[in-house]
Amino acid sequence: MTDELNLAQATVKYPCWLVNCWFEHPIVLDWSATRTVNLRESTFPGLEANDARIEGHLGLHGCRAQNIDLARARITGQLGLSSAHLTNPGGSALNADGLTVEGDMYCQEGFRAEGEIGLLGARITGQLDLSSAHLTNPGGSALNADGLTVEGDMYCREGFKAAGEIRLPGARITSQLDLSSAHLTNPGGSALNADGLTVEGDMYCQEGFRAEGEIGLLGARITGQLGFSSAHLTNPGGSALRCGEAEAGSLWLTEGFATKGSVDLNSMRVGTLFDSPASWPTELYLNELVYDDLEPDLPAKKRLRWLRRGGDEYLAQPYEQLAAYYRRQGHDEEARRVLLAKQRHHRRSRPLYARFWGYALDGLVGYGYRPGRGALWMLALWLLGSVYFAMNRPMPIKAGEHPHYQPVLYAADVLLPIINLGQESAFKHQGLAQWVAATMIVLGWLFATAVIASITRVLTRS
């Protein structure tokens, strides 16, 4: 046992092995050590190594300390903290802001920290492994890693737990970020703040991942898969998952994905969105969400229920995006069903006087998306008009210079725009029959326009 180990301004030419030691005062490494420093299984109040340069490994596996200061230090080998216990509740347990590790950093195999782990602006050229670590700093940041760069994988899996906020805003992971089976706890606050995060690979929050508090990925960019399959997210009365303006190669919300709180995918861009009706959140916001593909390929009737999870507010883009998806799949009828639902939703948002015209268009021609309905109305009007004009014969405009009167042809001549069968121009009605003829002319134009527009849309897409 020693009162103090002071290596200030020291140069260690050979590896320094201090295994299973106990120090009553902080260890100071604030100049340079040119070889490995190993404090495995040692106990000390603190380690001050800010601005230090260690050209080799720094081994702190299994150590016991109040706090460790590695701010702006540079380690050319590995940094090992596996099984270490750091205890500084409400303060800094590990200050590694600005740290550079030209290798791997291990904080796994039962690593425990009571207090904040700081990695602001740190750079790890290998992997950062926090698997099975337990971080505790309730009401504060359990891991504060804004601007962190990991030029490899980052693992927070296999029983990783954090009580307090995990902060990764603006961080960059050049491979995968794996939080599978992790449990993050910060009720009423942010469990994971990864706004602006870049992951040049996959990000996994699945296989039993749990979060109490908000998961924030605003503006994040995940080039591969963003997976939340089987994840349980809890933030009642708030946002459980917020991915506004984020990008991902694919998004997985399947296989038991469940939330208590809303899921916000507004303005997100996704290559393929994987989901399932059983996993759809009660509150799901999809405005300006852009996707190339949906899996599974569900019928429009089910996908419309998916869109309505966002509430009663009318928003056109989710309908247009879903219709465009069905068109790309060659499902024109499903696309028309979506656009018809869009018009009906829009109608509910309009003033009462404007809704009457909407109801009329819907009932007559389905806002133009049901051309068959318009054709049936024209056929019905033609038959009724033929009967009516057979019972109410018109007067010839020029006596002795008119064709033989045919009620069926006369009704068709009145009803069909542009087409001239020589009946309407040769005869005229008076009184009620004149109003009936005028009504048929107006309805004929309406139905014919809707049918022609629908046929034109089909021919244009084909």
C-alpha positions in Angstrom: 0.0 0.0 0.0 1.2 3.5 -0.8 -0.2 6.9 0.1 0.3 8.3 -3.5 1.5 7.2 -6.9 2.5 10.4 -8.7 3.7 9.9 -12.2 3.4 13.5 -13.2 5.8 14.5 -16.0 7.1 10.9 -15.9 8.3 8.9 -18.9 7.8 5.2 -18.4 10.1 3.4 -20.9 8.8 -0.1 -20.2 5.4 -1.5 -19.4 4.1 -0.4 -15.9 2.3 -3.3 -14.1 0.5 -2.4 -10.9 -1.8 -5.3 -10.4 -4.0 -5.8 -7.4 -2.7 -2.6 -5.6 -4.5 -0.3 -3.2 -3.9 3.4 -3.2 -5.4 5.9 -0.6 -4.8 9.0 -2.9 -5.4 9.7 -6.5 -3.0 8.4 -9.1 -1.6 11.2 -11.4 -0.6 10.5 -15.0 -0.6 14.0 -16.5 2.4 14.0 -18.8 3.5 11.0 -20.8 4.0 7.3 -20.4 5.6 5.7 -23.4 4.5 2.1 -22.7 1.6 0.1 -21.3 0.2 1.1 -17.9 -1.7 -1.7 -16.2 -3.7 -1.1 -13.0 -5.7 -4.3 -13.2 -7.7 -5.2 -10.0 -6.3 -2.1 -8.2 -8.2 0.2 -5.9 -7.7 3.9 -5.8 -9.7 7.1 -5.1 -9.1 8.5 -8.6 -6.9 8.5 -11.6 -5.9 11.9 -13.1 -4.6 11.3 -16.6 -6.0 14.3 -18.5 -3.8 15.3 -21.4 -1.7 12.2 -20.9 -0.1 10.3 -23.8 0.2 6.6 -23.4 1.9 4.9 -26.3 0.6 1.4 -25.5 -2.4 0.0 -23.6 -4.0 1.4 -20.5 -5.4 -1.5 -18.5 -7.9 -0.7 -15.8 -9.8 -4.0 -15.8 -11.5 -4.8 -12.5 -10.3 -1.6 -10.8 -12.2 0.2 -8.1 -12.2 4.0 -8.1 -14.3 7.0 -7.4 -13.5 8.7 -10.7 -11.1 8.5 -13.6 -10.1 11.6 -15.6 -8.9 10.9 -19.1 -9.9 14.1 -20.7 -7.9 14.8 -23.9 -5.7 11.9 -23.2 -4.3 9.9 -26.1 -3.8 6.1 -25.9 -2.2 4.4 -28.9 -3.3 1.0 -27.9 -6.4 -0.4 -26.1 -8.2 1.1 -23.1 -9.6 -1.6 -20.9 -12.2 -1.0 -18.2 -13.9 -4.4 -18.2 -15.3 -5.3 -14.7 -14.2 -2.0 -13.3 -16.4 -0.3 -10.7 -16.5 3.6 -10.7 -18.5 5.2 -7.9 -19.2 9.0 -7.9 -23.0 9.4 -7.6 -24.2 12.7 -9.1 -20.7 13.5 -10.4 -18.3 12.3 -13.1 -17.3 8.7 -12.8 -15.3 8.7 -16.1 -14.3 11.9 -17.8 -13.0 11.0 -21.2 -14.1 14.1 -23.1 -11.8 14.6 -26.1 -10.1 11.2 -25.5 -8.4 9.5 -28.4 -8.0 5.7 -28.3 -6.1 4.3 -31.3 -7.6 0.9 -30.8 -10.5 -0.6 -28.9 -12.2 0.6 -25.7 -13.7 -2.1 -23.5 -16.2 -1.3 -20.7 -17.8 -4.7 -20.5 -18.1 -7.9 -18.4 -19.8 -6.3 -15.4 -18.5 -2.8 -15.8 -20.3 -0.5 -13.3 -20.5 3.2 -13.1 -22.4 5.4 -10.6 -22.1 8.8 -12.0 -21.7 10.2 -15.5 -19.6 8.6 -18.2 -18.3 11.4 -20.4 -17.1 10.8 -24.0 -17.8 14.2 -25.5 -15.9 14.6 -28.8 -14.0 11.4 -28.1 -12.5 9.3 -30.9 -12.2 5.5 -30.8 -10.5 4.1 -33.9 -11.5 0.5 -33.1 -14.7 -0.7 -31.4 -16.4 0.6 -28.3 -17.8 -2.3 -26.2 -20.1 -1.6 -23.3 -21.8 -5.0 -23.4 -23.4 -6.0 -20.1 -22.3 -2.6 -18.5 -24.5 -1.0 -15.9 -24.5 2.8 -15.9 -26.4 4.7 -13.2 -27.0 8.4 -13.0 -30.7 9.0 -12.4 -31.9 12.5 -13.5 -28.7 13.1 -15.4 -26.7 11.7 -18.3 -25.6 8.1 -17.7 -23.5 8.3 -21.0 -22.7 11.8 -22.4 -21.2 11.2 -25.8 -22.1 14.1 -28.0 -19.9 14.2 -31.1 -18.4 10.8 -30.3 -16.6 9.1 -33.2 -16.2 5.3 -33.2 -14.4 4.0 -36.3 -15.8 0.5 -35.8 -18.6 -1.1 -33.9 -20.3 0.2 -30.8 -21.9 -2.5 -28.6 -24.4 -1.8 -25.8 -25.9 -5.2 -25.7 -26.1 -8.4 -23.7 -27.8 -7.0 -20.6 -26.5 -3.4 -20.9 -28.5 -1.2 -18.5 -28.6 2.6 -18.1 -30.5 4.6 -15.5 -30.3 8.1 -16.9 -30.0 9.5 -20.3 -27.8 8.0 -23.0 -26.6 10.9 -25.2 -25.3 10.4 -28.7 -26.2 13.7 -30.6 -24.0 14.2 -33.6 -22.1 11.0 -32.9 -20.6 9.0 -35.8 -20.4 5.2 -35.9 -18.6 3.9 -39.0 -20.0 0.3 -38.6 -22.9 -1.0 -36.5 -24.5 0.3 -33.3 -26.0 -2.6 -31.4 -28.3 -2.1 -28.4 -30.0 -5.5 -28.6 -31.5 -6.5 -25.2 -30.4 -3.3 -23.6 -32.6 -1.7 -20.9 -32.6 2.1 -20.8 -34.5 3.9 -18.0 -35.2 7.6 -17.7 -38.9 7.9 -17.1 -40.5 11.2 -18.3 -37.3 12.2 -20.1 -35.0 11.1 -22.9 -33.8 7.5 -22.6 -31.7 7.8 -25.8 -31.0 11.1 -27.4 -29.3 10.3 -30.7 -30.4 13.4 -32.7 -28.1 13.8 -35.7 -26.5 10.5 -35.1 -24.7 8.9 -38.1 -24.4 5.1 -38.3 -22.7 3.8 -41.5 -24.1 0.4 -41.0 -27.0 -1.1 -39.0 -28.5 0.0 -35.7 -30.2 -2.6 -33.7 -32.7 -1.8 -30.8 -34.3 -5.3 -30.7 -34.3 -8.8 -29.2 -35.8 -7.6 -25.9 -34.7 -4.0 -26.1 -36.5 -1.9 -23.4 -36.7 1.8 -23.0 -38.6 3.9 -20.4 -38.4 7.4 -21.8 -38.2 8.8 -25.2 -36.0 7.4 -28.0 -34.9 10.4 -30.1 -33.4 10.0 -33.6 -34.3 13.4 -35.0 -32.2 13.9 -38.2 -30.3 10.7 -37.7 -28.8 8.9 -40.7 -28.6 5.1 -40.6 -27.3 3.7 -43.9 -28.4 0.1 -43.2 -31.1 -1.4 -41.1 -32.8 0.4 -38.2 -34.3 -2.4 -36.2 -36.9 -2.2 -33.4 -38.3 -5.7 -33.7 -39.6 -7.0 -30.4 -38.6 -3.7 -28.7 -40.8 -2.4 -25.9 -40.9 1.4 -25.7 -42.6 3.2 -22.8 -43.3 7.0 -22.5 -47.0 7.5 -21.6 -48.4 10.8 -22.7 -45.3 11.6 -24.8 -43.3 10.4 -27.7 -41.9 6.9 -27.3 -40.0 7.0 -30.6 -39.2 10.2 -32.5 -37.5 9.8 -35.9 -38.5 13.1 -37.6 -36.3 13.9 -40.7 -34.2 10.8 -40.1 -33.0 8.5 -42.9 -32.6 4.7 -42.8 -32.0 2.0 -45.4 -34.8 0.0 -43.8 -37.0 0.4 -40.7 -38.2 -2.7 -38.8 -41.2 -2.4 -36.5 -42.2 -6.1 -36.4 -42.3 -9.2 -34.2 -43.7 -7.9 -31.0 -42.8 -4.2 -31.3 -44.9 -2.4 -28.7 -45.2 1.1 -27.4 -46.9 3.1 -24.7 -46.6 6.5 -26.2 -46.6 7.9 -29.8 -44.3 7.0 -32.7 -43.3 10.0 -34.8 -42.0 9.2 -38.3 -42.8 12.6 -39.7 -40.5 13.6 -42.6 -38.5 10.4 -42.3 -37.0 8.7 -45.4 -36.9 4.9 -45.5 -36.0 2.5 -48.2 -38.2 -0.4 -47.0 -40.5 -0.2 -44.0 -41.2 -3.6 -42.4 -44.1 -3.7 -40.0 -47.2 -5.7 -39.1 -50.8 -4.7 -38.1 -50.3 -6.4 -34.7 -47.4 -4.0 -34.0 -48.9 -0.7 -35.1 -48.8 1.9 -32.4 -52.0 3.5 -31.2 -50.5 6.9 -32.1 -48.5 6.9 -35.3 -47.6 10.0 -37.1 -46.6 9.6 -40.8 -46.8 13.1 -42.4 -44.1 13.5 -45.1 -42.8 10.0 -44.4 -41.2 8.8 -47.7 -40.7 5.1 -48.4 -39.9 3.0 -51.5 -41.4 -0.2 -50.3 -43.7 -1.7 -47.6 -43.5 -5.2 -46.2 -45.8 -7.0 -46.0 -47.7 -5.9 -49.1 -51.1 -5.4 -47.4 -54.3 -4.3 -49.2 -55.3 -0.7 -49.1 -58.2 -1.3 -46.7 -55.6 -2.3 -44.0 -53.1 0.3 -44.9 -55.8 3.0 -44.6 -56.3 2.0 -41.0 -52.5 2.4 -40.6 -52.7 6.0 -41.9 -55.6 6.8 -39.5 -53.4 6.1 -36.4 -52.3 9.7 -36.7 -55.6 11.2 -35.6 -58.4 13.1 -37.4 -56.3 16.0 -38.8 -56.4 16.0 -42.6 -53.0 15.6 -44.2 -52.7 14.9 -47.9 -49.1 13.6 -48.2 -49.6 10.2 -46.4 -52.4 9.3 -48.8 -50.4 10.5 -51.9 -47.4 8.5 -50.7 -49.4 5.3 -50.1 -51.2 5.7 -53.5 -47.8 6.2 -55.2 -46.6 3.0 -53.6 -49.5 1.0 -54.9 -49.0 2.4 -58.4 -45.4 1.3 -58.4 -46.6 -2.1 -57.5 -49.1 -2.0 -60.4 -52.1 -2.0 -58.0 -54.1 0.8 -59.7 -57.4 -0.1 -58.0 -55.8 0.0 -54.6 -54.3 3.4 -55.4 -57.7 4.7 -56.4 -59.2 3.4 -53.1 -56.5 5.3 -51.2 -57.2 8.6 -53.1 -60.9 8.2 -52.6 -60.3 7.8 -48.9 -58.2 11.0 -49.1 -61.1 13.0 -50.6 -63.5 11.7 -48.0 -61.1 12.6 -45.2 -60.6 16.1 -46.7 -64.4 16.5 -46.9 -64.7 16.0 -43.2 -62.3 18.8 -42.6 -64.3 21.3 -44.7 -67.2 23.6 -43.7 -70.7 22.1 -43.7 -71.9 23.9 -46.8 -68.9 22.6 -48.8 -69.5 19.0 -47.7 -72.8 18.8 -49.6 -71.1 19.1 -52.9 -68.5 16.5 -51.8 -71.2 14.1 -50.8 -72.8 14.6 -54.3 -69.5 13.9 -56.1 -68.8 10.9 -53.9 -72.3 9.4 -54.5 -72.4 10.1 -58.2 -68.9 9.3 -59.4 -66.8 8.5 -56.3 -64.8 11.8 -56.8 -63.9 10.4 -60.3 -62.2 7.3 -58.9 -65.3 5.1 -59.5 -65.9 5.5 -63.3 -68.1 2.5 -63.3 -70.5 4.2 -60.9 -70.8 7.2 -63.3 -71.5 4.9 -66.3 -74.3 3.2 -64.3 -75.8 6.5 -63.5 -75.7 7.5 -67.2 -77.4 4.2 -68.1 -80.1 4.7 -65.5 -80.7 8.3 -66.6 -80.8 7.1 -70.2 -83.5 4.5 -69.4 -85.5 6.9 -67.3 -85.2 9.7 -69.8 -86.4 7.3 -72.6 -89.5 6.4 -70.6 -90.2 10.0 -69.7 -89.7 11.4 -73.2 -91.8 8.6 -74.6 -94.7 9.8 -72.4 -93.9 13.5 -73.1 -93.4 14.0 -76.8 -91.7 17.2 -77.8 -92.9 19.6 -80.5 -90.9 19.7 -83.8 -88.9 22.9 -84.3 -89.7 22.9 -88.1 -92.8 21.2 -89.1 -92.2 18.8 -92.0 -88.4 19.2 -91.7 -87.5 16.8 -88.9 -86.5 13.2 -88.5 -88.9 10.6 -87.1 -89.0 11.1 -83.3 -87.3 8.3 -81.3 -87.6 8.7 -77.4 -84.6 6.5 -76.9 -82.4 8.4 -79.3 -83.7 11.7 -78.0 -82.7 10.8 -74.4 -79.3 9.7 -75.6 -78.8 12.9 -77.6 -79.7 15.0 -74.5 -77.6 13.0 -72.1 -74.4 12.5 -74.2 -72.3 15.6 -74.6 -70.8 16.5 -78.0 -72.5 13.6 -79.8 -75.3 14.8 -82.1 -77.9 12.3 -83.1 -80.1 14.9 -84.8 -83.0 14.5 -82.3 -82.4 17.3 -79.7 -81.8 19.9 -82.5 -85.0 18.9 -84.3 -87.5 18.9 -81.3 -88.1 21.1 -78.3 -89.9 20.7 -75.0 -92.0 23.1 -73.0 -92.5 23.4 -69.2 -91.4 20.6 -66.9 -90.0 18.5 -69.8 -87.6 21.4 -70.6 -86.2 21.4 -67.1 -85.8 17.6 -67.2 -83.9 17.9 -70.5 -81.6 20.6 -69.0 -80.9 18.5 -65.9 -80.0 15.6 -68.0 -77.6 17.7 -70.1 -75.8 18.9 -66.9 -75.6 15.4 -65.4 -74.5 14.0 -68.7 -71.5 16.4 -68.8 -70.6 15.6 -65.2 -70.7 11.8 -65.6 -69.0 11.8 -69.0 -66.2 14.0 -67.7 -65.6 11.7 -64.7 -65.6 8.6 -66.9 -63.3 10.0 -69.5 -60.9 11.4 -66.8 -60.7 8.0 -65.1 -60.1 6.2 -68.4 -57.4 8.7 -69.3 -55.6 8.1 -66.0 -55.6 4.3 -66.6 -54.3 4.7 -70.2 -51.6 7.2 -69.1 -50.2 4.9 -66.4 -50.3 1.9 -68.7 
